[in-house]
Amino acid sequence: MLTPKENLLEALKFDKGRPECLPNDWTMCRGIAGDPIFKLVRGNRVRGTESFDQWGTKILFPEDAPAAVPYVTPENQVIKDITEWQKYVKAPDLRAKCSEGWEAAIENVKKIDHDKHVSMVIMGTGIFEQLHMLMTFEDTLMNMLLEPEAMQDLIDYICEYRLTYMQMIVENLHPDMIVSHDDWGSRSNLFFSLDTWRELFKEPYKKLYDYLHSENVIVMHHGDSYMEPLVEDMADIGVDIWQGVLNTNNIAAISEKVGDRMLLMGGVDSVIDRADATEEEIRKETRRALDEYGKLKGFWPGITYGGPGTIYPEVGATIIDEINKYNMEHYGVAIY
């Protein structure tokens, strides 16, 4: 029997691979905790507090919220005038501030069973997300149309910061996979036209993902949003796994287009992650996704969150168990 890691790596060979069953949610992945960059750029996110991050963005984390959120208004936005963004924006100097303090993360890498599990680092706040943390969402979208040159310069600046982040992770931790977050749409639409995305974001992301591939790092791009029009471009720039695929995308059509070169992880709607969700409801939604997509090229079932776990742990455990049952029924094996 293959290990969970081996099963995923076989799935990533696409037509040439021989996975024994469907990969099961995040069960084959092990995150690497404790790196100093994460502590620097997201360590301010403490439940029950208000704070400002390293870029100057206000962050709210109410006691009753599942996660922290940026709070950007016309009054407190970092960038007051996009044509003079250099006056307002100063990326954290990662080389200066995070050259030390890697020991705990390196020890955590050693604790992973690398025969069984994929080591990974999650990098939140992608390029587009960083833009709308520096200015209001409305200004972000309007500036793409009205000041594309200034926006391109800012995007390239953020890309260089992001590249340094990736380089330091690879140099110190050598993960099997990096989970790169950036949502480019709502639940039902892109935030911008396909042409705009290609003009502003395609080459910067290709630069980032080309680097990761040069270091033999698997590229998982998280986007739990509608991104169907971009899927061929995503494959072109080197996305190995699109993680977070909502069922508002036509997953069957996407599979036909790119399922032989990009895995599609998701399909299980996070609406079931509620305190009052019944076991029957959770299993029904999981089985719906499996029945609809399980035989498609490149499909990897799981909830659409950008990292392991659910808000209510019993929900995640039930999803994993239902995928195991499906795998036993269809393949005679459950690897997790």
C-alpha positions in Angstrom: 0.0 0.0 0.0 1.2 3.5 -0.8 1.7 6.0 2.0 -0.5 9.1 2.0 2.4 11.1 0.6 3.2 8.6 -2.1 -0.5 8.5 -3.1 -0.6 12.2 -3.6 2.7 12.2 -5.5 1.2 9.6 -7.8 -1.9 11.8 -8.4 0.5 14.7 -9.3 1.9 12.6 -12.1 -1.5 12.8 -13.7 -2.0 10.4 -16.6 1.3 8.7 -15.8 0.6 8.2 -12.1 -1.0 5.3 -10.3 -2.7 6.6 -7.1 -4.5 3.8 -5.2 -7.4 6.0 -4.3 -8.5 9.7 -4.0 -6.3 11.9 -1.8 -8.3 12.6 1.4 -8.6 16.2 2.4 -5.4 17.5 4.1 -4.6 14.1 5.8 -1.3 13.7 4.0 0.0 17.2 4.8 1.9 18.4 7.8 2.4 22.1 8.4 5.7 23.5 9.6 5.1 25.7 12.5 7.3 28.3 14.1 9.1 30.2 11.3 10.1 33.8 12.2 8.6 35.3 9.1 5.1 34.1 10.0 5.6 35.4 13.5 6.7 38.8 12.1 3.9 39.3 9.5 1.0 37.6 11.2 2.0 37.4 14.9 -0.1 40.4 15.7 -3.3 38.5 15.0 -4.4 37.7 18.6 -8.0 36.9 19.4 -9.7 39.8 21.3 -7.3 42.5 20.0 -7.0 45.3 17.5 -3.5 45.9 16.0 -1.5 47.1 13.0 0.5 44.7 10.9 4.0 45.3 9.5 2.6 47.2 6.5 0.5 49.5 8.6 -2.9 47.8 8.0 -5.4 47.7 10.9 -6.3 44.2 11.9 -9.4 43.3 14.0 -9.8 39.9 15.7 -13.0 39.9 17.8 -13.4 37.3 20.5 -16.3 35.7 18.7 -14.7 35.7 15.2 -13.3 32.6 13.6 -10.3 34.6 12.3 -8.7 38.0 12.1 -9.7 40.4 9.3 -8.2 43.6 7.9 -10.2 46.7 8.6 -9.5 49.2 5.8 -11.4 52.5 5.4 -10.8 55.7 3.3 -9.6 57.3 6.6 -7.1 54.6 7.7 -5.9 53.1 4.4 -2.1 53.1 4.0 -2.0 54.4 0.4 -3.6 57.8 0.0 -2.7 58.3 -3.6 -1.7 55.4 -5.8 0.5 57.6 -8.1 2.7 58.2 -5.0 2.5 54.8 -3.5 6.2 54.8 -2.7 5.6 57.5 -0.1 3.3 55.3 1.8 4.4 51.7 1.4 7.4 50.0 3.0 7.6 46.2 2.8 9.0 44.4 5.9 12.7 43.8 5.5 12.6 40.1 5.9 16.3 39.5 5.4 17.1 42.0 8.2 14.3 41.1 10.6 14.1 37.3 10.1 17.7 36.2 9.5 17.6 34.4 12.9 15.1 32.4 14.9 14.6 29.5 12.6 15.6 26.8 15.1 12.1 25.9 16.3 10.8 25.5 12.8 13.8 23.4 11.7 13.1 21.1 14.7 9.5 20.8 13.6 10.6 19.8 10.1 12.6 17.0 11.7 9.5 15.7 13.6 7.6 15.1 10.3 7.5 11.5 9.0 8.7 12.4 5.5 7.9 9.0 4.1 4.3 9.3 5.0 3.6 13.0 4.9 4.1 16.1 2.7 5.7 19.0 4.6 4.2 22.4 3.8 4.3 26.0 4.6 1.2 28.2 4.3 1.8 31.7 2.9 -1.3 33.9 3.4 -2.0 37.3 1.9 -1.2 37.0 -1.8 -0.4 39.9 -4.1 -4.0 40.9 -4.8 -4.9 40.5 -1.1 -2.0 42.7 -0.1 -3.2 45.4 -2.4 -6.7 45.6 -0.8 -5.0 45.6 2.6 -3.1 48.7 1.7 -6.2 50.5 0.3 -9.9 50.1 0.2 -11.3 47.3 -2.0 -13.0 49.9 -4.1 -9.8 51.9 -4.6 -7.9 48.7 -5.5 -10.3 47.9 -8.3 -10.7 51.4 -9.6 -6.9 52.0 -9.6 -6.4 48.9 -11.8 -8.5 50.7 -14.4 -7.4 54.3 -13.9 -3.8 53.9 -12.9 -2.6 50.6 -14.3 1.1 51.6 -14.5 1.3 52.6 -10.9 -0.6 49.5 -9.9 1.8 47.3 -11.9 4.8 48.9 -10.2 3.2 48.3 -6.8 2.4 44.7 -7.8 6.0 44.1 -8.9 7.2 45.5 -5.5 4.9 43.1 -3.6 6.0 40.3 -5.9 9.7 40.9 -4.9 8.7 40.8 -1.2 6.8 37.6 -1.8 9.8 36.1 -3.7 12.1 36.9 -0.8 9.6 35.3 1.6 9.6 32.1 -0.5 13.3 32.1 -0.9 13.9 32.3 2.9 11.3 29.5 3.5 13.0 27.3 1.0 16.6 28.1 2.2 15.8 27.3 5.8 13.0 24.7 5.8 13.0 23.0 2.3 9.3 22.1 2.4 7.7 19.7 -0.1 4.9 22.2 -0.8 4.1 25.9 -0.4 0.4 26.9 -0.1 0.2 30.3 -1.7 -3.0 32.2 -0.9 -4.7 34.7 -3.2 -8.4 35.0 -3.9 -9.3 36.5 -7.3 -13.0 36.4 -7.1 -16.2 36.2 -5.0 -18.3 33.1 -4.7 -19.8 33.7 -8.2 -17.6 36.1 -10.2 -14.1 37.3 -10.8 -13.2 40.7 -9.2 -11.8 41.9 -12.5 -11.7 40.9 -16.1 -9.5 38.1 -17.4 -7.5 40.7 -19.5 -6.8 42.7 -16.4 -5.6 39.7 -14.5 -3.4 38.7 -17.3 -2.0 42.2 -17.7 -1.2 42.8 -14.0 -0.8 39.4 -12.2 0.1 36.7 -14.6 3.8 37.4 -15.0 4.5 38.2 -11.3 2.9 34.9 -10.3 4.7 33.0 -13.0 8.0 34.4 -11.6 7.1 33.2 -8.1 6.0 29.7 -9.2 8.9 29.3 -11.6 11.2 29.9 -8.6 9.4 27.3 -6.5 9.6 24.7 -9.3 13.3 25.4 -9.7 13.6 24.3 -6.1 11.4 21.2 -6.6 8.6 22.7 -4.4 5.0 21.7 -5.2 2.9 24.8 -5.9 -0.6 24.8 -4.2 -2.5 27.9 -4.9 -5.4 28.5 -2.5 -8.4 30.4 -3.9 -11.8 29.5 -2.4 -13.6 31.6 -5.0 -14.9 31.6 -8.5 -11.8 31.5 -10.7 -13.0 29.2 -13.6 -12.1 31.7 -16.4 -8.5 31.6 -15.2 -7.9 27.9 -15.0 -5.8 27.5 -18.1 -3.7 30.5 -17.2 -3.3 29.0 -13.7 -1.9 25.8 -15.2 0.3 27.9 -17.5 1.9 29.8 -14.6 2.8 26.6 -12.8 0.0 25.9 -10.3 0.2 22.2 -9.5 -2.9 22.2 -7.3 -5.7 24.6 -7.2 -6.9 24.3 -3.6 -10.3 25.6 -2.4 -12.3 24.9 -5.6 -15.9 25.9 -4.8 -18.8 24.1 -6.5 -19.9 27.5 -7.9 -17.2 26.7 -10.5 -18.0 24.1 -13.1 -15.7 21.5 -11.8 -16.5 19.0 -14.5 -15.7 21.5 -17.3 -12.5 22.6 -15.5 -11.4 19.0 -15.1 -11.7 18.5 -18.9 -9.6 21.6 -19.5 -6.8 21.2 -17.0 -7.3 18.0 -15.0 -4.4 16.4 -16.8 -2.0 19.1 -15.5 -3.5 20.6 -12.3 -5.1 18.9 -9.4 -8.4 20.4 -8.2 -8.8 20.2 -4.4 -12.1 21.0 -2.8 -15.7 20.5 -3.9 -17.0 20.1 -0.3 -19.0 23.2 0.6 -17.9 24.8 3.8 -21.5 25.7 4.6 -21.6 22.5 6.5 -19.0 23.7 9.0 -21.6 24.9 11.6 -22.3 24.1 15.2 -25.8 22.9 14.3 -24.8 20.8 11.3 -25.9 17.2 11.7 -23.7 14.2 10.9 -26.2 13.2 8.2 -25.9 16.7 6.6 -22.1 16.6 6.6 -21.9 13.2 5.1 -24.6 14.0 2.5 -22.6 17.1 1.2 -19.3 15.2 1.2 -20.9 12.3 -0.7 -22.5 14.7 -3.2 -19.1 16.1 -4.0 -17.6 12.6 -4.3 -20.5 11.3 -6.5 -20.3 14.4 -8.8 -16.6 14.8 -9.1 -14.9 11.6 -7.8 -14.3 10.1 -11.2 -13.1 13.4 -12.8 -9.5 13.9 -13.9 -7.4 15.6 -11.2 -10.1 15.7 -8.5 -9.0 15.7 -4.9 -11.9 15.9 -2.4 -11.8 18.1 0.7 -13.3 21.2 2.3 -12.4 24.4 0.6 -10.5 26.1 3.5 -7.0 27.2 2.8 -5.4 24.9 5.5 -6.1 21.8 7.5 -9.0 21.6 9.9 -12.5 23.0 10.3 -14.0 25.5 12.8 -15.9 22.6 14.4 -13.5 19.7 14.5 -16.2 17.0 14.3 -17.1 18.4 10.9 -13.6 17.8 9.5 -13.4 14.3 11.1 -16.7 13.3 9.4 -15.7 14.6 6.0 -12.5 12.6 6.2 -14.4 9.5 7.3 -16.9 9.8 4.5 -14.0 10.1 1.9 -12.5 7.0 3.5 -15.8 5.1 3.0 -16.0 6.2 -0.6 -12.4 5.1 -1.2 -13.0 1.7 0.3 -16.2 1.3 -1.8 -14.6 2.3 -5.1 -10.9 1.3 -4.7 -10.8 -1.2 -1.8 -8.3 1.0 0.1 -8.4 4.1 2.3 -5.1 6.0 2.7 -5.0 8.7 5.3 
